[in-house]
């Protein structure tokens, strides 16, 4: 039967979320939790179509289900999906065809990312540093900037999306 959406949620989404919560300034960990939270939509839809069609009978195709998730999270799932897709479509200099569209050689070089394209809502993803205490120690948080210029803290968005998934799956 394969991995259920519940198993995927517990193994990947919550596992990556815990890793991110341990270091909320890590862009890499933010990407990982965004990718797993985004992929859960695909897994949930496909698995349900096969094993429990009534759960997704209101949605003819995955795009309809994605729109439902976006609406249910006040648009925040679109941000998570955009972050995930930026990660997935980040081309490196591994081939001459891809290199003409690449300005960096690897994901390790990313501190700030400008994102463009009609279907991507995220404009920039970066780390911000802010004072943790009055003794001048700092900690970081991941924030992203939408195309409309709004800057949003990633942690609050992923928490809301994970909360929604948790309720949907149970």
N, C-alpha and C positions, 0 to 999 in steps of 0.2 A: 504494500500500500504506500510505502514511502513516508517521508517526514510530514507530519501534520502541521498546519499553521501554528497550533499551540506549541508544538515542539520547536519549530523554527523561531517563534517569538522568544521562548525561554532560552534557547541555545545561542542564538545569534543577536537578536535585537537587544534583549536585556543584558547579555554578556558584553556586547560592545558599549551599551549605555553605562554599565558599571565601570568599564575601563575609562570611558570619557569622564564620568563623575569623579574618578580618582585624580584626574588631571584636566580640568575644564579649560585649560589654556592651550590644549593640543589640537591643532588643526587636523592632524592625521587621525586622531581619535574621533573628532567631530565628523570627519568624512566617513569613517568606518561605521559609526552608528547611523548616519544618514543613509548610507548605502543599504544597510540591513533593514532599516525601517521602511525605506522605499521598496525594496525587493519583497518585503512581506506582502505588499499589495498584490504583486504579481502572483506570488505563491498562494496567498489566500484565495484569490479569484480563480486561479486555475485548479487548485485542489478542490475547492467548493463546487465548481462546475462539474467535476468528475464524481465526487463522493457525496455531495450534499447540495444539489442544484437549487433547492428552494431558498438557500441562504443568499444566493446572488441572482435570483431569477428576475429581479428588477433591472439588471444591468446586462445589456446585450453583448457588450465588449468591455475589455479592460479599461478603455478610456472613459466609459460611463461610470465605472466603479471608482476610478481615480477622481473624477469630478465629484462624486459623492463624498469621498474622503476629504477633498479640498473644502467642500461646503460644510462638512461636519466639524472641521477644525478651523473655521473662519479664515481659510486661505493658507494656513500654516503648513499643511501637507504639501502644497505647491512649492513652498520654500525648501522643504526637506527633499522633495523629488528633484528640484533644480540643483541643489547641492550635490546630490547623488549623481545626477547626469553629468555635471561638470567634471566630477571625479572620473566617471566612466569614459568620457570622451576627451580626456586630457591626453593629447598626443605628444610623444617625445620625438627625439631625433633618431628613432630606431630605423626609419626608412626615409629615403630621399623624398618620396611622395608626401609623407606626413611632415617632414621637417620644414617645408615651406610654410606650413601653418603653425609652427611652434616657435615660441620665443624663449623657452627654457628647455633644459635637457632632461630634467627629471622632476618628479613631484617633491623631492627633497629640497628643491630650490624655491619652493613657494613660501613666501611670507605674506604676500598680498596678491590677490588674484582678481583681475578684471575679466568679467564674463560677459559675453555678448551673444546675441541670437534672439530671434523672435519668440521662441518658445521657452526661453530661460528667464526667470524672474529675478535671479540673483545677479547683481552687478559686481560685487566685490566680497571676498571673504578674507578676514585678517584677524590677527591677534591684537588685543588691546591690553595694556598694562595699567593697573590702577593701584593706589596705596592699599595695602591690606591692613596695616596698623599704623599708629603714629611713629613707630620706630623705623620708618622708611623702608620696610620690607615690602616687596611688591608681589603680586600674583597676577596671572593673566586670565583672560576669558576670550573665547572666540566670539566674534561678532561678524555679521555680514551686512552688506549694503545692497538693497534692492535697486532695480533700475530707476525707481521713482525717487531715489536718494535717501530713503528711510534706512537708518542703521538699527539693527536688531541683534540682541544677544541670543546666540544659538541655544544656550542651555534652556532658556524659558520655552523656546519653540519645540525642541526635542522632547522636553518633559510633557508638554501638552499633547503632542502626537503619540507618545508612548502611552500616556493615560488613556487616550482614545482607543488605541489598539488593545490595551488591556481590557477595557470594557467590552469591545466588540468580540474579542476572542472568548471571553468568559460568557 
